[in-house]
């Protein structure tokens, strides 16, 4: 297995692949993992210095059933299949998932009238377990809900999941199964050719017979490198507020609004880490790097959150963040094969992409076969079990047997999130070690709690720098 982050890329035959997947977000990593099931030379290439460092790290972390997707679309099919595949994969690999269910809440008569239509739409998407709730039934389910809620659609099967662990699991299993991962490796130029495309990156040149564009926000720009102009990506910013763990008892389900033209709207949801999340906004921008939050956006979220769950505003906010989704002007994914180029574009993957990721990967595998890729016989992937970051499952600091074997797992470093020295060490020595402190937080939760690293930050940084220096010194 090979993970590179610095220095020149390999040359000669080591830089020649059957498939290169560009973009190591949740979708690109899932595709690389699926291709690793075949005797192929595969590379996963990422411009950032870590996997899951773009849209995939800043989403609403919901495992969708696809009940409200547009029936008959590719997205509807892949989300439905993806929900099944990812639910099974999470159980197999230890990705934390909590099946809390969702309530689609109507706050006026127009929204209440839409609920039966949404239930019928769910049925057309193969989701037949929804049910209508009266105001009394709704408030019995959610006693802290604000006044004025008229009814709701109960959607069993909706769940919350850890998006960070999901992306890392895909990429780790891909690497352990033979995929080369090249980080900090932006592709700057593509020279289409036969039998090889030539990819010029900031760290050297790669050659590949087949090419997959999983570049998320930059899928249109990468398309242009190979001479295609099929769509334009508009970054749609979603700002979110994360409330402290004391707020967790205020909400039992994912509370969804009736969808609007810009998406699913502002929701309130528990997280697998024990917090409560409010958001996202939906703002179409021109800047694909505009991941900052705004006072206006956060104030708007608080106003809407106060109507949905008034007591939430009395709780402390522990984090604010913003993610950018890839809007393309079409309410469906933009996944297309170009056999003459031996090239597949995976664009327009919206907030449902986390759920659909494994199904998207299976779909892309079929498209690559249509483009002439000889997959060969299928083989087993390397076995994998991910560290648990979820509060509803056993954590190392409470595991007496683990601590007896290795006391470092009983030495708490980050007291807000109960992260131990053993967990940090394991992350820093893992198959894909973090490229920075943010990457370490996504692997362990260290520095992600109430104090945001004010108490543990120096020790966490020292551990990171010590292991990084040791790793670089032993190369």
C-alpha positions in Angstrom: 0.0 0.0 0.0 1.2 3.5 -0.7 0.2 6.9 0.6 2.2 9.9 -0.5 1.8 13.5 0.7 5.1 15.3 -0.2 7.9 15.0 -2.6 7.9 13.9 -6.3 5.5 11.2 -7.4 6.8 7.8 -8.5 8.0 7.6 -12.1 8.0 5.0 -14.8 5.7 2.0 -14.4 4.9 3.1 -10.8 3.2 6.2 -12.2 1.1 4.3 -14.7 -2.4 3.2 -13.8 -5.5 1.5 -15.1 -7.7 4.1 -13.4 -7.0 7.4 -11.7 -9.8 8.8 -9.5 -9.4 12.5 -9.0 -10.9 13.8 -5.8 -10.7 12.0 -2.4 -14.0 13.1 -0.9 -16.6 10.6 0.2 -17.6 9.8 -3.4 -14.1 9.6 -4.9 -12.9 7.4 -2.0 -15.9 5.1 -2.4 -15.2 4.7 -6.1 -11.5 3.9 -5.3 -12.6 1.3 -2.7 -15.0 -0.4 -5.2 -12.3 -0.5 -7.9 -9.9 -2.1 -5.4 -12.1 -5.2 -5.5 -10.5 -5.9 -8.9 -7.0 -6.7 -10.1 -6.4 -3.1 -11.3 -3.7 -0.5 -10.7 -5.7 2.4 -9.2 -4.7 5.8 -7.9 -6.8 8.2 -5.8 -5.5 11.7 -6.3 -6.4 14.7 -4.0 -5.5 18.4 -4.2 -5.8 18.8 -0.4 -3.4 17.2 2.1 -6.0 14.9 3.5 -9.0 12.8 2.4 -12.5 14.2 3.0 -11.2 17.8 3.3 -13.8 19.5 1.1 -17.6 19.3 1.0 -17.4 15.9 2.6 -16.2 17.3 6.0 -19.0 19.9 6.3 -22.4 18.4 5.6 -25.5 17.6 7.7 -24.3 14.0 8.5 -27.7 12.4 7.7 -28.1 8.9 6.3 -31.1 9.6 4.0 -33.8 7.1 3.0 -34.4 9.1 -0.2 -38.1 9.4 0.6 -38.3 12.9 -0.8 -36.1 12.5 -3.9 -37.6 13.2 -7.3 -39.0 9.8 -8.4 -37.4 8.3 -11.5 -34.1 10.3 -11.2 -30.7 8.7 -10.9 -30.3 10.4 -7.5 -33.5 8.7 -6.2 -32.3 5.3 -7.2 -28.8 5.7 -6.0 -29.8 7.2 -2.6 -32.3 4.3 -2.1 -29.6 1.8 -2.9 -26.9 3.7 -1.1 -28.9 3.8 2.2 -29.1 0.0 2.2 -25.4 -0.4 1.2 -24.0 2.2 3.7 -26.2 0.9 6.5 -24.7 -2.5 6.1 -21.2 -1.2 5.6 -21.4 0.9 8.7 -22.4 -2.0 10.8 -19.6 -4.1 9.3 -16.8 -1.5 9.8 -17.9 0.3 13.0 -19.0 3.6 11.5 -21.4 5.1 14.1 -25.0 5.4 12.9 -28.1 6.2 15.0 -31.5 5.5 13.4 -33.4 8.3 15.1 -36.0 8.8 12.4 -37.2 12.1 11.0 -40.3 14.2 11.4 -41.2 16.6 8.5 -43.0 19.4 10.4 -45.7 21.6 8.9 -46.0 25.1 10.4 -48.8 26.5 8.2 -51.8 25.2 6.3 -50.0 25.1 3.0 -47.3 23.0 4.4 -49.8 20.7 6.1 -51.6 20.2 2.8 -48.3 19.1 1.2 -47.7 16.3 3.7 -50.0 13.7 2.0 -48.3 14.5 -1.3 -44.9 14.0 0.2 -46.1 10.7 1.7 -47.3 9.6 -1.8 -43.9 10.7 -3.2 -42.1 8.6 -0.6 -44.2 5.6 -1.7 -43.2 6.1 -5.3 -39.6 6.1 -4.1 -40.2 2.7 -2.4 -40.5 4.1 1.1 -43.8 2.9 2.4 -43.5 3.3 6.1 -44.3 7.1 6.4 -47.3 8.2 8.4 -49.1 11.4 9.2 -49.1 12.7 12.8 -51.6 15.2 14.3 -50.3 18.2 16.3 -51.0 16.3 19.6 -49.1 13.2 18.3 -46.2 15.4 17.1 -45.8 17.2 20.4 -46.0 13.8 22.3 -43.0 12.7 20.2 -41.2 16.0 20.5 -42.3 17.7 23.7 -39.9 20.7 23.4 -41.2 21.6 19.9 -42.2 25.3 19.6 -45.9 26.4 19.5 -47.7 26.5 16.1 -46.7 23.2 14.6 -49.8 21.8 12.9 -48.8 18.3 11.8 -45.9 16.2 10.7 -44.9 13.3 8.4 -43.2 10.6 10.3 -40.3 9.1 8.3 -38.8 6.0 9.9 -35.4 4.9 8.7 -33.7 8.3 8.5 -30.5 8.3 10.6 -27.5 10.3 11.6 -24.0 9.1 10.8 -20.4 10.1 11.2 -19.3 11.5 7.8 -15.7 11.8 8.7 -15.3 8.1 9.6 -17.2 7.1 6.4 -14.8 8.9 4.0 -11.8 7.7 6.0 -13.1 4.1 6.0 -13.5 4.0 2.2 -10.0 5.5 1.6 -8.3 3.3 4.2 -9.8 0.1 2.9 -8.9 1.2 -0.7 -5.3 1.8 0.3 -5.0 -1.4 2.3 -6.4 -3.2 -0.8 -3.7 -1.9 -3.1 -4.8 1.6 -4.2 -2.2 4.4 -4.3 -3.3 7.6 -2.5 -1.5 10.8 -3.6 -2.4 13.8 -1.4 -1.4 17.5 -1.9 -1.4 16.5 -5.6 -3.6 19.0 -7.6 -4.1 18.0 -11.2 -3.1 21.1 -13.3 -3.3 19.8 -16.8 -4.7 16.7 -18.6 -3.4 15.5 -22.0 -5.9 13.0 -23.3 -4.3 10.2 -25.2 -4.4 6.6 -26.4 -3.7 4.3 -24.6 -2.8 6.7 -21.8 -4.0 10.0 -20.5 -1.3 12.2 -19.1 -2.0 14.0 -15.9 0.3 16.8 -14.9 0.2 17.5 -11.2 2.1 19.9 -8.9 4.2 16.9 -7.8 4.8 15.2 -11.1 3.2 13.3 -13.9 0.8 10.3 -13.8 -0.5 8.2 -16.7 -3.8 6.4 -16.8 -5.9 4.4 -19.2 -9.2 5.5 -17.6 -10.0 8.6 -15.7 -12.7 9.5 -13.1 -13.6 13.1 -12.2 -14.9 13.1 -8.6 -13.8 16.7 -8.0 -17.0 18.0 -6.3 -17.1 21.8 -6.5 -14.4 21.7 -9.2 -16.0 19.0 -11.4 -16.8 21.5 -14.1 -13.2 22.9 -14.1 -11.8 19.4 -14.3 -14.2 18.6 -17.2 -12.7 21.6 -19.0 -9.3 20.1 -18.7 -10.4 17.2 -20.9 -12.4 19.4 -23.3 -15.9 19.1 -21.9 -18.3 21.8 -20.9 -21.4 20.0 -19.9 -22.4 21.9 -16.8 -21.4 24.7 -14.5 -21.0 24.2 -10.7 -22.5 27.0 -8.5 -21.2 26.7 -4.9 -24.2 26.7 -2.6 -23.1 27.6 1.0 -24.7 26.0 4.0 -23.9 27.6 7.3 -24.6 25.5 10.5 -24.6 25.9 14.2 -23.5 23.1 16.6 -24.9 23.2 20.1 -23.3 21.8 23.3 -24.1 18.3 24.5 -26.4 19.7 27.2 -28.9 20.4 24.3 -29.1 16.7 23.3 -32.2 15.9 25.4 -34.2 18.6 23.7 -34.6 16.7 20.4 -35.4 13.0 19.7 -35.7 13.0 15.9 -34.3 14.8 12.9 -36.7 17.7 12.5 -37.1 18.6 8.9 -39.0 21.5 7.2 -41.2 21.0 4.2 -38.7 21.3 1.3 -38.3 24.5 -0.7 -36.8 25.3 -4.1 -33.2 25.6 -2.7 -33.2 22.3 -1.0 -34.3 20.6 2.2 -34.2 23.8 4.2 -33.2 24.4 7.8 -33.3 21.4 10.1 -32.5 20.5 13.6 -30.8 17.1 14.2 -28.9 15.3 16.8 -25.4 14.2 15.9 -23.6 10.9 16.6 -21.2 12.9 18.8 -23.9 13.9 21.2 -24.5 17.5 20.0 -27.4 19.1 18.3 -27.0 20.7 14.9 -29.1 23.6 13.3 -28.9 24.5 9.6 -28.0 24.7 6.9 -28.6 28.0 5.1 -28.7 27.9 1.3 -26.8 30.7 -0.5 -25.7 30.6 -4.1 -22.3 32.2 -4.4 -19.5 32.7 -7.0 -16.6 31.9 -4.8 -15.8 28.2 -4.4 -13.6 28.9 -1.4 -16.2 31.0 0.6 -16.5 28.6 3.5 -16.7 31.4 6.1 -19.8 32.0 8.2 -21.6 35.4 8.3 -23.4 37.2 11.1 -26.5 37.5 8.9 -26.6 33.8 8.2 -26.1 32.7 11.8 -28.7 35.2 13.0 -31.2 33.8 10.5 -30.5 30.3 11.7 -31.1 31.3 15.3 -34.3 32.9 14.4 -35.6 29.8 12.6 -34.2 27.5 15.3 -36.0 29.5 18.0 -39.3 28.9 16.3 -38.7 25.2 15.9 -37.1 24.4 19.3 -37.2 27.6 21.5 -35.2 26.1 24.4 -32.3 25.4 22.0 -31.4 29.1 22.0 -30.7 28.9 25.7 -27.9 26.4 25.1 -24.3 27.1 24.3 -23.0 27.0 20.7 -19.7 25.1 20.6 -19.0 25.4 16.9 -20.1 27.2 13.7 -19.1 26.1 10.2 -20.1 26.3 6.6 -19.9 23.8 3.7 -20.3 24.3 0.0 -22.5 22.0 -2.0 -22.2 21.6 -5.8 -25.3 23.0 -7.4 -25.6 22.6 -11.2 -29.0 23.9 -12.0 -30.4 20.4 -12.4 -32.2 18.5 -9.7 -30.3 15.3 -10.3 -26.7 14.0 -10.3 -24.5 14.8 -13.3 -22.9 11.4 -13.8 -21.9 10.6 -17.3 -19.5 8.3 -19.2 -17.5 9.4 -22.2 -16.3 6.1 -23.8 -14.3 7.8 -26.5 -12.3 9.5 -23.8 -12.3 6.6 -21.4 -13.6 9.1 -18.9 -16.4 9.3 -16.4 -17.7 12.6 -14.8 -19.3 12.3 -11.3 -20.7 15.8 -10.8 -23.6 17.6 -9.2 -23.4 15.4 -6.1 -25.5 17.2 -3.6 -26.1 16.7 0.1 -27.4 13.2 -0.5 -24.0 12.1 -1.8 -22.8 10.8 1.6 -25.8 8.4 1.6 -25.5 7.5 -2.1 -21.7 7.1 -2.1 -21.4 3.3 -2.3 -24.2 3.1 -4.9 -22.6 5.9 -6.9 -19.4 3.8 -6.8 -21.1 0.7 -8.1 -22.7 2.8 -10.9 -19.4 4.3 -11.9 -17.8 0.8 -12.0 -20.4 -0.1 -14.6 -19.8 3.0 -16.6 -16.0 2.3 -16.6 -16.7 -1.1 -17.9 -18.9 0.5 -20.7 -15.8 2.6 -21.4 -13.7 -0.5 -22.1 -12.2 -1.2 -18.7 -11.5 -4.9 -18.2 -12.3 -5.3 -14.5 -11.1 -8.8 -14.2 -12.2 -11.2 -11.4 -13.6 -9.7 -8.2 -11.6 -10.3 -5.0 -12.1 -9.6 -1.3 -11.1 -6.3 0.2 -8.8 -5.9 3.2 -10.8 -6.3 6.4 -11.5 -3.1 8.3 -12.8 -1.9 11.7 -12.8 1.8 12.3 -12.3 3.6 15.7 -15.7 4.6 17.2 -16.4 8.3 17.5 -20.1 8.0 18.4 -21.6 8.6 21.9 -24.1 5.8 21.6 -21.4 3.2 21.3 -18.5 2.2 23.6 -15.7 4.7 23.7 -12.1 3.8 24.7 -12.0 5.9 27.9 -14.7 3.6 29.4 -13.3 0.3 28.1 -11.6 -1.3 31.1 -10.2 -4.3 29.2 -8.7 -2.0 26.5 -7.2 0.2 29.2 -5.7 -2.8 31.0 -4.0 -3.8 27.8 -2.8 -0.3 27.0 -3.1 2.4 29.7 -2.7 5.1 27.1 -6.4 4.5 26.2 -7.3 5.6 29.8 -5.2 8.8 29.6 -7.8 11.5 28.6 -6.2 14.4 26.7 -9.3 16.2 25.4 -11.7 16.3 28.4 -14.6 17.9 26.5 -14.8 15.0 24.1 -13.2 12.4 26.3 -10.4 11.7 23.7 -7.4 9.7 25.0 -3.8 9.7 24.2 -4.1 6.1 22.8 -6.7 7.3 20.3 -4.6 10.2 19.2 -1.5 7.9 18.9 -3.6 5.4 16.8 -4.8 8.1 14.5 -1.3 9.4 14.0 0.1 6.0 13.2 -2.9 4.8 11.0 -2.9 3.9 7.4 -3.8 7.4 6.4 -2.4 9.7 9.1 -3.9 13.2 9.4 -2.3 16.0 7.4 -3.0 18.5 10.2 -4.8 19.2 13.4 -8.2 19.5 11.7 -7.6 16.1 10.2 -6.7 14.7 13.6 -10.0 16.2 15.0 -12.0 14.4 12.3 -10.3 11.1 13.3 -10.6 11.5 17.1 -12.8 14.5 18.0 -9.9 16.0 19.9 -10.3 19.9 20.1 -13.9 19.6 18.9 -15.7 20.2 22.1 -16.9 22.9 24.4 -13.6 24.7 24.8 -12.5 24.2 21.1 -9.0 23.2 22.2 -8.3 26.0 24.7 -7.3 23.4 27.3 -6.0 20.5 25.3 -4.8 22.3 22.2 -1.1 22.6 23.3 -0.8 18.9 24.2 -2.6 17.7 21.1 -0.4 19.8 18.9 2.7 18.5 20.7 1.6 14.9 20.1 0.9 15.7 16.4 4.2 17.4 15.9 6.1 14.6 17.7 4.6 11.9 15.6 4.9 13.9 12.3 8.6 14.6 12.9 9.2 10.9 13.7 7.3 9.7 10.6 9.2 12.1 8.4 12.5 11.2 10.0 12.1 7.5 9.3 11.4 7.8 5.6 
